[in-house]
């Protein structure tokens, strides 16, 4: 669908909003839905935990997108990746490495390093203030949430390591003092179904509990095997959460345990160009948009007949508060146990050009203690200590037996241990009725140790190594030395460790000229520790740790609340000065040429803005608008010209590959400059306690250049979704829904894996019916 600029649509929406406001008073007020009911997608006062305590969002000097439970319902968000179309300057990609890895990106920070399982990303996910240290554990369903908060920019003063990009905070729904229950059912195209249900209420005067269950199924895949006609893209995701609350005179304890599963088909890419195997077999690219392919026999390490994911995640969060008079003591405890196995076909064809089989286990524990003072209305302080430890075990098979580059099967077995500790403090002083200054400081230290058995030979179907190496021999470093100097001794396991520590901090100056308006200036320093890469490698240089990155962020923001809280407007402009940004580039192996590796760009910069509007225009009509712009450039970066290096073997006198450098200074970092989203919701009363609700939401993303060996441009696109619901009574509602109504063909990814060029496409139009009951 042809994309246009967001400006025209903003003007149209504002005109529609004005028209609806004029027409709203034509019905009897008694037929209008009650204020504060599900009619409103947000309340007059929006409370967030962006600074680890409940505050009204207008008081928080952070660019924050707030998604209430009503907004999550109105936007129909049940997966993290769906938030990308609702939050300006946020991108989420669950399709990295053929669906094996995921990345989160805020304001352009977060997508440039390898998304491998052991890599900590600069956007951290928190559930009830407990961090999930690795993105691979965060792809489950979003269900039974009280709210979601997206905090942009470095948050290291309060949320610890690795938050140079920002953080996404999930706050689960708490048990209620009165009995409540509800169920939501959905059925739609591709034999899809969805169930969300909960029950909540008191056990006694002090104890209450809540049980929630969510499941989503897609029995008929939306992709098709181009050769066999078999459908692909089935889903089976679900989760259960049990929460308890104890509310004593001076003690408040919230404890929740959860379990989730994902037994689904990872999204496959479509082969875009002809592919020739090492044996000369010619593979045609696909023609239809949703056509894909996968290897015609199981990949090494699995007996499945098609790519799959099978993951299980169990966890616990405990938030305890002791009221000690003028002081409050907080304890935040978290535990996570995650296991995943899967087969990921990166080339999207019947041959094994690039297939992965992975078996990953993550164990994580964290504990935080902090104390804060609320003795004065004009002065607030907080101090705390944080400690965390985790272990990642990653078994990785790389089946590329059809590739002309390296026709064999290899694998890694990795164990990484990480320990982190931090001390932090914060003070806020309102030194006049209009001015306030905030100071936050944190010292963090992180130790990582890694043991990689090395890339081992697992199968040699063509006798490539002529008996020189046997299954189990380590090839890393060895093949290069064998072919260059004749030393064919197998390699050794790789062991290394890093110990990074540094300061993070923030200074905020707030100005409140009157009650509805707040302006702030924020200066912050973010820190992300170094890390390793454990992909299959020809050289240990690919394993070497990258240096820590540091981000100096400058932000100027404005927040306003008008019409008694019916309208919220938040905007911010920012400038980032990056030192040693962690990026993915290449090293040059004399035998194999350019090899992917993580490295540091000495300096880069980003700038942009976002603006958001939440407007409950009348009791019947609501409007949201969001607009974001980000641009980023490397200011000092000498990378490897992978294409020029690869072309060296065309020279008749070629012997070994040698480095060719590419000056990427002033080159684009690569992501969409513009993102725009909005929603219209209107309710039409037809009788007392009965009405229709109509909602339309839409989003736009400008074209994005994917930086790498081949620069691919993802085209700009629009998406439109709609829902119509009829409220039969206070507790019963039926509806119709449609997603991607224009059946837009858009891309989530476009990559080259060896000789395979693949595109990962977005889901086509879907539609269905829904049923909701609440007690």
DOPALUM-871442 format. One record per residue (C-alpha): residue number from 1; residue in three letters; x, y, z. Coordinates in steps of 0.1 Angstrom, whole numbers. Last residue first. Layout:
<recs>
   i  aa     X     Y     Z
 NUM ALA     X     Y     Z
...
</recs>
This chain:
<recs>
   i  aa     X     Y     Z
 775 UNK  -186  -105   368
 774 UNK  -171  -101   333
 773 UNK  -180  -118   300
 772 UNK  -163  -111   267
 771 UNK  -170  -128   233
 770 UNK  -150  -123   201
 769 UNK  -154  -128   164
 768 UNK  -129  -130   135
 767 UNK  -105  -113   111
 766 UNK   -70  -117    96
 765 UNK   -52   -98    69
 764 UNK   -17  -109    61
 763 UNK    11  -115    87
 762 UNK    44   -97    80
 761 UNK    71  -109    56
 760 UNK   106  -122    64
 759 UNK   127  -118    32
 758 UNK   155  -141    22
 757 UNK   187  -139     2
 756 UNK   205  -172     4
 755 UNK   242  -174    -7
 754 UNK   256  -173    29
 753 UNK   226  -160    49
 752 UNK   215  -127    33
 751 UNK   189  -107    51
 750 UNK   156   -89    48
 749 UNK   134   -85    79
 748 UNK   100   -75    91
 747 UNK    86   -67    56
 746 UNK    52   -54    46
 745 UNK    24   -66    23
 744 UNK    -6   -47    34
 743 UNK   -39   -67    36
 742 UNK   -58   -34    40
 741 UNK   -75   -48    71
 740 UNK   -42   -56    88
 739 UNK   -62   -69   117
 738 UNK  -100   -73   118
 737 UNK  -124   -77   148
 736 UNK  -160   -85   154
 735 UNK  -177   -83   188
 734 UNK  -198   -96   216
 733 UNK  -201   -82   251
 732 UNK  -216   -93   284
 731 UNK  -212   -80   320
 730 UNK  -230   -47   322
 729 UNK  -253   -58   295
 728 UNK  -255   -65   258
 727 UNK  -224   -44   249
 726 UNK  -219   -47   211
 725 UNK  -183   -46   199
 724 UNK  -168   -34   166
 723 UNK  -130   -37   162
 722 UNK  -106   -23   136
 721 UNK   -70   -26   125
 720 UNK   -50    -6    99
 719 UNK   -13   -10    90
 718 UNK     7    15    69
 717 UNK    41     7    52
 716 UNK    75    21    43
 715 UNK    98    -3    24
 714 UNK   126   -23    41
 713 UNK   158   -13    24
 712 UNK   186   -38    23
 711 UNK   223   -29    26
 710 UNK   243   -61    19
 709 UNK   272   -69    42
 708 UNK   253   -51    70
 707 UNK   230   -21    76
 706 UNK   193   -27    73
 705 UNK   179     5    58
 704 UNK   144    14    70
 703 UNK   115    29    51
 702 UNK    89    49    71
 701 UNK    66    32    96
 700 UNK    29    40    98
 699 UNK     3    29   122
 698 UNK   -35    26   125
 697 UNK   -62    20   151
 696 UNK   -99    19   145
 695 UNK  -125    14   173
 694 UNK  -163    12   173
 693 UNK  -182     5   205
 692 UNK  -219    -3   203
 691 UNK  -241     4   232
 690 UNK  -263   -12   259
 689 UNK  -265    -2   296
 688 UNK  -297    18   289
 687 UNK  -304    17   252
 686 UNK  -287    23   219
 685 UNK  -256    41   231
 684 UNK  -229    47   204
 683 UNK  -193    44   216
 682 UNK  -164    58   196
 681 UNK  -128    48   196
 680 UNK  -102    64   173
 679 UNK   -66    52   175
 678 UNK   -32    65   164
 677 UNK     3    57   152
 676 UNK    32    73   135
 675 UNK    68    62   132
 674 UNK    94    81   112
 673 UNK   132    77   107
 672 UNK   131    40   102
 671 UNK   163    22   112
 670 UNK   199    22    99
 669 UNK   231    36   116
 668 UNK   234    60    87
 667 UNK   270    67    75
 666 UNK   286    99    86
 665 UNK   319    79    92
 664 UNK   315    44    77
 663 UNK   350    45    63
 662 UNK   353    10    47
 661 UNK   384   -11    52
 660 UNK   396   -39    30
 659 UNK   412   -67    50
 658 UNK   431   -96    33
 657 UNK   417  -128    19
 656 UNK   444  -154     8
 655 UNK   459  -167   -24
 654 UNK   443  -148   -53
 653 UNK   465  -144   -84
 652 UNK   435  -149  -108
 651 UNK   415  -123   -89
 650 UNK   380  -134   -84
 649 UNK   389  -145   -48
 648 UNK   392  -108   -39
 647 UNK   355  -102   -43
 646 UNK   347  -113    -8
 645 UNK   369   -86     6
 644 UNK   352   -59   -14
 643 UNK   318   -72    -4
 642 UNK   328   -73    33
 641 UNK   341   -37    34
 640 UNK   353   -39    70
 639 UNK   345   -10    94
 638 UNK   362    23   103
 637 UNK   339    42   126
 636 UNK   340    78   138
 635 UNK   308    99   136
 634 UNK   284    71   129
 633 UNK   250    85   122
 632 UNK   215    84   137
 631 UNK   181    98   130
 630 UNK   149    93   150
 629 UNK   114   107   146
 628 UNK    83    97   166
 627 UNK    46   105   163
 626 UNK    18    92   186
 625 UNK   -19   100   186
 624 UNK   -48    87   208
 623 UNK   -84    96   205
 622 UNK  -115    88   226
 621 UNK  -152    94   220
 620 UNK  -182    83   241
 619 UNK  -176   100   275
 618 UNK  -162   129   255
 617 UNK  -129   139   241
 616 UNK  -109   114   261
 615 UNK   -77   126   246
 614 UNK   -43   109   248
 613 UNK   -16   127   228
 612 UNK    20   116   222
 611 UNK    50   134   208
 610 UNK    84   119   200
 609 UNK   117   135   191
 608 UNK   150   130   173
 607 UNK   188   127   177
 606 UNK   214   101   174
 605 UNK   252   102   176
 604 UNK   281    78   170
 603 UNK   316    74   183
 602 UNK   343    47   186
 601 UNK   321    20   169
 600 UNK   328   -11   189
 599 UNK   329   -47   177
 598 UNK   307   -78   173
 597 UNK   318  -103   147
 596 UNK   306  -116   113
 595 UNK   332  -133    92
 594 UNK   347  -117    60
 593 UNK   370  -141    41
 592 UNK   370  -178    47
 591 UNK   408  -186    41
 590 UNK   426  -154    53
 589 UNK   399  -147    79
 588 UNK   387  -111    79
 587 UNK   368   -96   108
 586 UNK   333   -83   104
 585 UNK   307   -58   118
 584 UNK   280   -60   144
 583 UNK   278   -30   167
 582 UNK   285   -20   203
 581 UNK   286    18   206
 580 UNK   321    28   218
 579 UNK   310    63   229
 578 UNK   275    74   219
 577 UNK   264   111   221
 576 UNK   226   111   222
 575 UNK   203   141   215
 574 UNK   167   142   225
 573 UNK   134   160   220
 572 UNK   104   153   241
 571 UNK    66   154   240
 570 UNK    37   145   263
 569 UNK     0   156   259
 568 UNK   -27   143   281
 567 UNK   -63   153   276
 566 UNK   -93   143   298
 565 UNK   -73   153   329
 564 UNK   -95   181   340
 563 UNK   -97   195   305
 562 UNK   -59   197   302
 561 UNK   -28   178   312
 560 UNK     5   188   298
 559 UNK    40   173   296
 558 UNK    70   189   281
 557 UNK   105   174   275
 556 UNK   141   183   268
 555 UNK   165   154   267
 554 UNK   203   151   266
 553 UNK   218   116   267
 552 UNK   255   106   271
 551 UNK   258    69   262
 550 UNK   286    46   272
 549 UNK   295    13   257
 548 UNK   315   -15   273
 547 UNK   342   -31   252
 546 UNK   333   -61   229
 545 UNK   344   -96   240
 544 UNK   364  -118   217
 543 UNK   345  -147   202
 542 UNK   349  -137   166
 541 UNK   386  -134   171
 540 UNK   385  -170   181
 539 UNK   385  -178   143
 538 UNK   363  -200   121
 537 UNK   332  -194   142
 536 UNK   298  -208   150
 535 UNK   280  -183   171
 534 UNK   291  -177   207
 533 UNK   294  -139   210
 532 UNK   307  -122   241
 531 UNK   298   -92   262
 530 UNK   308   -57   274
 529 UNK   288   -38   299
 528 UNK   263   -11   291
 527 UNK   265    23   307
 526 UNK   241    52   305
 525 UNK   248    88   314
 524 UNK   220   113   318
 523 UNK   211   150   314
 522 UNK   174   158   316
 521 UNK   156   191   311
 520 UNK   120   192   322
 519 UNK    88   211   315
 518 UNK    55   205   334
 517 UNK    21   218   327
 516 UNK   -14   213   343
 515 UNK    -7   229   376
 514 UNK    11   261   366
 513 UNK    47   272   356
 512 UNK    60   238   367
 511 UNK    97   236   359
 510 UNK   118   204   364
 509 UNK   156   200   363
 508 UNK   168   164   360
 507 UNK   203   151   366
 506 UNK   210   114   358
 505 UNK   237    89   365
 504 UNK   255    58   356
 503 UNK   289    49   369
 502 UNK   312    21   358
 501 UNK   323   -15   362
 500 UNK   333   -42   338
 499 UNK   350   -75   346
 498 UNK   355   -98   317
 497 UNK   361  -135   314
 496 UNK   376  -160   289
 495 UNK   376  -196   279
 494 UNK   378  -211   244
 493 UNK   380  -248   239
 492 UNK   411  -259   219
 491 UNK   417  -263   182
 490 UNK   425  -295   163
 489 UNK   461  -298   150
 488 UNK   461  -293   112
 487 UNK   493  -271   111
 486 UNK   500  -268    73
 485 UNK   509  -231    73
 484 UNK   479  -215    55
 483 UNK   454  -244    50
 482 UNK   459  -260    84
 481 UNK   462  -227   102
 480 UNK   428  -216    88
 479 UNK   413  -250    96
 478 UNK   425  -249   132
 477 UNK   414  -215   143
 476 UNK   380  -229   153
 475 UNK   378  -264   139
 474 UNK   374  -283   172
 473 UNK   374  -321   166
 472 UNK   342  -339   177
 471 UNK   337  -357   144
 470 UNK   371  -364   130
 469 UNK   395  -340   112
 468 UNK   422  -349    87
 467 UNK   399  -376    72
 466 UNK   396  -358    39
 465 UNK   383  -326    55
 464 UNK   356  -320    29
 463 UNK   346  -357    29
 462 UNK   313  -346    13
 461 UNK   290  -355    43
 460 UNK   314  -341    70
 459 UNK   293  -342   101
 458 UNK   298  -329   137
 457 UNK   329  -308   134
 456 UNK   333  -287   165
 455 UNK   331  -249   168
 454 UNK   347  -243   202
 453 UNK   339  -259   235
 452 UNK   329  -224   246
 451 UNK   335  -214   283
 450 UNK   324  -180   293
 449 UNK   329  -158   324
 448 UNK   310  -125   329
 447 UNK   315  -100   358
 446 UNK   293   -70   362
 445 UNK   298   -39   383
 444 UNK   274   -11   387
 443 UNK   277    23   404
 442 UNK   245    43   405
 441 UNK   237    80   408
 440 UNK   204   100   406
 439 UNK   199   137   411
 438 UNK   166   155   408
 437 UNK   160   192   408
 436 UNK   126   209   413
 435 UNK   112   243   405
 434 UNK    77   258   406
 433 UNK    68   261   443
 432 UNK   105   264   452
 431 UNK   134   241   461
 430 UNK   115   210   452
 429 UNK   143   185   460
 428 UNK   146   150   446
 427 UNK   173   126   457
 426 UNK   185    93   443
 425 UNK   209    66   453
 424 UNK   224    34   439
 423 UNK   246     5   447
 422 UNK   251   -23   421
 421 UNK   261   -59   418
 420 UNK   262   -82   388
 419 UNK   273  -118   383
 418 UNK   272  -136   350
 417 UNK   280  -172   340
 416 UNK   282  -183   304
 415 UNK   282  -219   292
 414 UNK   286  -227   256
 413 UNK   284  -259   234
 412 UNK   291  -251   197
 411 UNK   282  -270   165
 410 UNK   293  -279   130
 409 UNK   277  -296   101
 408 UNK   295  -294    67
 407 UNK   294  -277    33
 406 UNK   314  -245    41
 405 UNK   311  -218    14
 404 UNK   292  -238   -13
 403 UNK   264  -245    12
 402 UNK   244  -277    10
 401 UNK   259  -291    43
 400 UNK   251  -259    62
 399 UNK   237  -274    95
 398 UNK   248  -252   124
 397 UNK   241  -270   158
 396 UNK   240  -248   189
 395 UNK   240  -259   226
 394 UNK   235  -228   248
 393 UNK   238  -228   286
 392 UNK   231  -195   302
 391 UNK   238  -188   339
 390 UNK   225  -159   360
 389 UNK   234  -138   390
 388 UNK   220  -106   404
 387 UNK   226   -82   431
 386 UNK   211   -47   438
 385 UNK   217   -22   466
 384 UNK   195     8   476
 383 UNK   191    44   484
 382 UNK   161    67   480
 381 UNK   155   104   488
 380 UNK   125   128   487
 379 UNK   124   165   496
 378 UNK    95   189   492
 377 UNK    66   169   506
 376 UNK    88   158   535
 375 UNK    88   125   555
 374 UNK    86   104   523
 373 UNK   119    86   527
 372 UNK   132    57   507
 371 UNK   149    24   514
 370 UNK   161    -1   489
 369 UNK   168   -38   488
 368 UNK   172   -57   454
 367 UNK   175   -94   447
 366 UNK   181  -112   415
 365 UNK   181  -148   402
 364 UNK   184  -161   367
 363 UNK   186  -196   351
 362 UNK   187  -197   313
 361 UNK   187  -229   292
 360 UNK   191  -230   254
 359 UNK   189  -259   229
 358 UNK   194  -246   193
 357 UNK   192  -262   159
 356 UNK   201  -238   131
 355 UNK   198  -242    93
 354 UNK   216  -222    66
 353 UNK   220  -237    31
 352 UNK   203  -270    40
 351 UNK   181  -274    10
 350 UNK   143  -272     7
 349 UNK   144  -234    10
 348 UNK   137  -207    35
 347 UNK   174  -199    40
 346 UNK   173  -193    78
 345 UNK   156  -226    88
 344 UNK   153  -225   126
 343 UNK   150  -257   146
 342 UNK   141  -254   182
 341 UNK   148  -260   219
 340 UNK   140  -236   247
 339 UNK   144  -237   285
 338 UNK   138  -208   309
 337 UNK   139  -206   347
 336 UNK   135  -171   362
 335 UNK   137  -158   397
 334 UNK   130  -124   411
 333 UNK   131  -106   445
 332 UNK   123   -70   452
 331 UNK   125   -58   488
 330 UNK   114   -23   498
 329 UNK   119    -5   531
 328 UNK    98    26   537
 327 UNK   108    54   559
 326 UNK    89    82   577
 325 UNK    70    56   597
 324 UNK    86    22   591
 323 UNK    63    10   563
 322 UNK    76   -24   551
 321 UNK    71   -31   514
 320 UNK    75   -65   497
 319 UNK    76   -72   460
 318 UNK    81  -108   451
 317 UNK    85  -120   415
 316 UNK    85  -156   404
 315 UNK    93  -175   372
 314 UNK    87  -204   349
 313 UNK    95  -204   312
 312 UNK    90  -232   286
 311 UNK   101  -232   250
 310 UNK    94  -254   220
 309 UNK   100  -238   187
 308 UNK    97  -255   153
 307 UNK   111  -260   118
 306 UNK    97  -290   100
 305 UNK   100  -328   100
 304 UNK   113  -331   135
 303 UNK   140  -356   144
 302 UNK   165  -330   156
 301 UNK   202  -326   161
 300 UNK   211  -322   124
 299 UNK   183  -307   104
 298 UNK   154  -330    96
 297 UNK   148  -338    59
 296 UNK   132  -317    30
 295 UNK   147  -285    44
 294 UNK   122  -256    45
 293 UNK   103  -236    21
 292 UNK    83  -204    19
 291 UNK    53  -189     0
 290 UNK    34  -160    17
 289 UNK    42  -134   -10
 288 UNK    39  -158   -40
 287 UNK    69  -162   -63
 286 UNK    94  -183   -45
 285 UNK   131  -184   -56
 284 UNK   142  -215   -76
 283 UNK   168  -239   -62
 282 UNK   194  -253   -85
 281 UNK   214  -283   -74
 280 UNK   251  -279   -83
 279 UNK   265  -302   -56
 278 UNK   276  -272   -35
 277 UNK   241  -258   -37
 276 UNK   228  -232   -62
 275 UNK   203  -206   -50
 274 UNK   181  -184   -72
 273 UNK   170  -151   -55
 272 UNK   142  -141   -31
 271 UNK   138  -171    -9
 270 UNK   109  -164    15
 269 UNK   118  -163    52
 268 UNK   102  -185    78
 267 UNK    83  -174   110
 266 UNK    90  -198   138
 265 UNK    64  -226   140
 264 UNK    50  -228   175
 263 UNK    52  -245   209
 262 UNK    55  -216   232
 261 UNK    49  -221   269
 260 UNK    44  -199   300
 259 UNK    45  -203   338
 258 UNK    40  -177   364
 257 UNK    44  -170   401
 256 UNK    33  -138   418
 255 UNK    40  -124   453
 254 UNK    28   -90   464
 253 UNK    35   -81   501
 252 UNK    24   -50   519
 251 UNK    35   -46   555
 250 UNK    27   -18   580
 249 UNK    -9   -25   589
 248 UNK   -11   -56   568
 247 UNK   -20   -61   532
 246 UNK   -10   -95   519
 245 UNK   -13  -101   482
 244 UNK   -12  -132   461
 243 UNK    -7  -138   424
 242 UNK   -10  -169   403
 241 UNK    -1  -166   366
 240 UNK    -8  -190   337
 239 UNK     6  -188   302
 238 UNK     0  -198   266
 237 UNK    13  -201   231
 236 UNK     5  -226   204
 235 UNK    10  -212   170
 234 UNK    10  -227   135
 233 UNK    29  -208   107
 232 UNK    30  -234    79
 231 UNK     6  -249    55
 230 UNK    17  -277    32
 229 UNK    15  -269    -5
 228 UNK    44  -293   -13
 227 UNK    67  -271   -34
 226 UNK    59  -235   -23
 225 UNK    54  -245    14
 224 UNK    26  -222    25
 223 UNK    25  -195    52
 222 UNK    -7  -185    71
 221 UNK    -6  -218    92
 220 UNK   -39  -234   101
 219 UNK   -41  -243   138
 218 UNK   -34  -209   152
 217 UNK   -37  -210   190
 216 UNK   -35  -185   218
 215 UNK   -38  -193   255
 214 UNK   -41  -171   286
 213 UNK   -48  -180   323
 212 UNK   -51  -158   353
 211 UNK   -54  -166   391
 210 UNK   -57  -139   416
 209 UNK   -54  -139   454
 208 UNK   -63  -119   485
 207 UNK   -51  -119   521
 206 UNK   -57   -92   548
 205 UNK   -94   -93   555
 204 UNK   -96  -129   544
 203 UNK   -93  -149   512
 202 UNK  -102  -119   490
 201 UNK  -109  -119   453
 200 UNK   -97  -126   418
 199 UNK  -106  -149   389
 198 UNK   -91  -146   354
 197 UNK   -96  -156   318
 196 UNK   -80  -150   285
 195 UNK   -87  -175   256
 194 UNK   -77  -171   220
 193 UNK   -85  -191   189
 192 UNK   -73  -191   153
 191 UNK   -85  -215   126
 190 UNK   -66  -196   100
 189 UNK   -92  -168   103
 188 UNK  -109  -161   136
 187 UNK  -121  -172   170
 186 UNK  -119  -152   203
 185 UNK  -129  -158   239
 184 UNK  -125  -134   268
 183 UNK  -133  -145   303
 182 UNK  -138  -125   336
 181 UNK  -139  -128   373
 180 UNK  -140  -104   402
 179 UNK  -146  -109   440
 178 UNK  -137   -78   460
 177 UNK  -104   -67   476
 176 UNK   -86   -74   443
 175 UNK   -55   -93   435
 174 UNK   -29   -74   415
 173 UNK   -27   -71   377
 172 UNK     8   -75   363
 171 UNK    32   -45   359
 170 UNK    53   -48   328
 169 UNK    82   -23   325
 168 UNK    99   -18   291
 167 UNK   134    -2   296
 166 UNK   156    22   278
 165 UNK   183    23   252
 164 UNK   214    26   274
 163 UNK   197     1   298
 162 UNK   225   -25   301
 161 UNK   231   -24   338
 160 UNK   208   -11   365
 159 UNK   172     0   366
 158 UNK   173    30   388
 157 UNK   204    51   378
 156 UNK   208    30   346
 155 UNK   177    44   330
 154 UNK   193    56   297
 153 UNK   167    68   272
 152 UNK   130    59   267
 151 UNK   108    44   293
 150 UNK    80    21   279
 149 UNK    54    14   306
 148 UNK    29   -14   305
 147 UNK    -2   -16   326
 146 UNK   -24   -37   349
 145 UNK   -15   -68   329
 144 UNK   -35  -100   328
 143 UNK   -17  -112   296
 142 UNK    13  -103   275
 141 UNK    22  -136   258
 140 UNK    57  -150   256
 139 UNK    88  -136   237
 138 UNK   108  -124   267
 137 UNK   132  -152   275
 136 UNK   153  -148   243
 135 UNK   158  -112   252
 134 UNK   183  -119   280
 133 UNK   185  -103   315
 132 UNK   148  -104   324
 131 UNK   148   -77   351
 130 UNK   125   -77   381
 129 UNK   106   -44   387
 128 UNK    72   -61   385
 127 UNK    82   -76   352
 126 UNK   112   -58   336
 125 UNK   125   -59   300
 124 UNK   159   -43   293
 123 UNK   168   -24   262
 122 UNK   206   -23   257
 121 UNK   207   -61   249
 120 UNK   225   -87   270
 119 UNK   241  -113   246
 118 UNK   240  -149   256
 117 UNK   211  -159   234
 116 UNK   224  -142   202
 115 UNK   209  -109   190
 114 UNK   241   -98   173
 113 UNK   246   -61   178
 112 UNK   231   -33   159
 111 UNK   195   -34   170
 110 UNK   194   -18   205
 109 UNK   195    20   203
 108 UNK   176    36   174
 107 UNK   153    56   197
 106 UNK   143    24   215
 105 UNK   152   -10   199
 104 UNK   143   -45   211
 103 UNK   158   -75   195
 102 UNK   148  -112   192
 101 UNK   166  -144   184
 100 UNK   160  -178   168
  99 UNK   133  -165   143
  98 UNK   155  -171   112
  97 UNK   184  -153   127
  96 UNK   164  -123   139
  95 UNK   127  -127   136
  94 UNK   113  -115   169
  93 UNK   119   -78   159
  92 UNK   107   -50   182
  91 UNK   110   -14   173
  90 UNK   101    16   195
  89 UNK   104    52   185
  88 UNK    67    60   189
  87 UNK    47    33   208
  86 UNK    16    17   192
  85 UNK    29    -2   161
  84 UNK    59   -16   180
  83 UNK    36   -27   208
  82 UNK    25   -58   188
  81 UNK    60   -73   192
  80 UNK    53   -76   230
  79 UNK    24   -99   224
  78 UNK   -13   -97   235
  77 UNK   -21   -61   224
  76 UNK   -57   -56   212
  75 UNK   -53   -18   209
  74 UNK   -85   -13   229
  73 UNK   -76   -41   254
  72 UNK   -40   -29   259
  71 UNK   -55     6   263
  70 UNK   -80    -5   290
  69 UNK   -52   -24   308
  68 UNK   -32     9   306
  67 UNK    -5    15   281
  66 UNK    18    44   292
  65 UNK    45    58   269
  64 UNK    72    75   289
  63 UNK    98   103   280
  62 UNK   112   107   315
  61 UNK   108   137   339
  60 UNK    80   120   359
  59 UNK    54   144   374
  58 UNK    30   142   344
  57 UNK    29   104   348
  56 UNK    14   107   383
  55 UNK    37    88   406
  54 UNK    37    53   421
  53 UNK    72    43   430
  52 UNK   101    27   412
  51 UNK   109    58   391
  50 UNK    88    47   361
  49 UNK    62    32   384
  48 UNK    33    49   366
  47 UNK    -1    65   377
  46 UNK   -23    82   351
  45 UNK   -47   107   366
  44 UNK   -78   114   345
  43 UNK   -82    77   337
  42 UNK   -74    59   304
  41 UNK   -93    40   277
  40 UNK  -126    55   290
  39 UNK  -157    36   280
  38 UNK  -146     7   302
  37 UNK  -161    27   331
  36 UNK  -146    59   345
  35 UNK  -175    80   334
  34 UNK  -207    60   331
  33 UNK  -219    51   296
  32 UNK  -244    76   283
  31 UNK  -281    66   282
  30 UNK  -288    87   312
  29 UNK  -273   118   295
  28 UNK  -301   116   269
  27 UNK  -286   118   234
  26 UNK  -275   148   213
  25 UNK  -245   157   235
  24 UNK  -219   140   214
  23 UNK  -223   158   181
  22 UNK  -199   187   188
  21 UNK  -173   163   202
  20 UNK  -176   140   173
  19 UNK  -169   168   149
  18 UNK  -139   180   168
  17 UNK  -125   145   169
  16 UNK  -131   140   132
  15 UNK  -112   173   124
  14 UNK   -83   162   147
  13 UNK   -81   129   129
  12 UNK   -80   145    95
  11 UNK   -52   168   106
  10 UNK   -31   140   120
   9 UNK   -37   120    88
   8 UNK   -23   148    66
   7 UNK     8   150    88
   6 UNK    16   113    87
   5 UNK    32   115    52
   4 UNK    19    90    26
   3 UNK    26    53    21
   2 UNK    14    34    -9
   1 UNK     0     0     0
</recs>
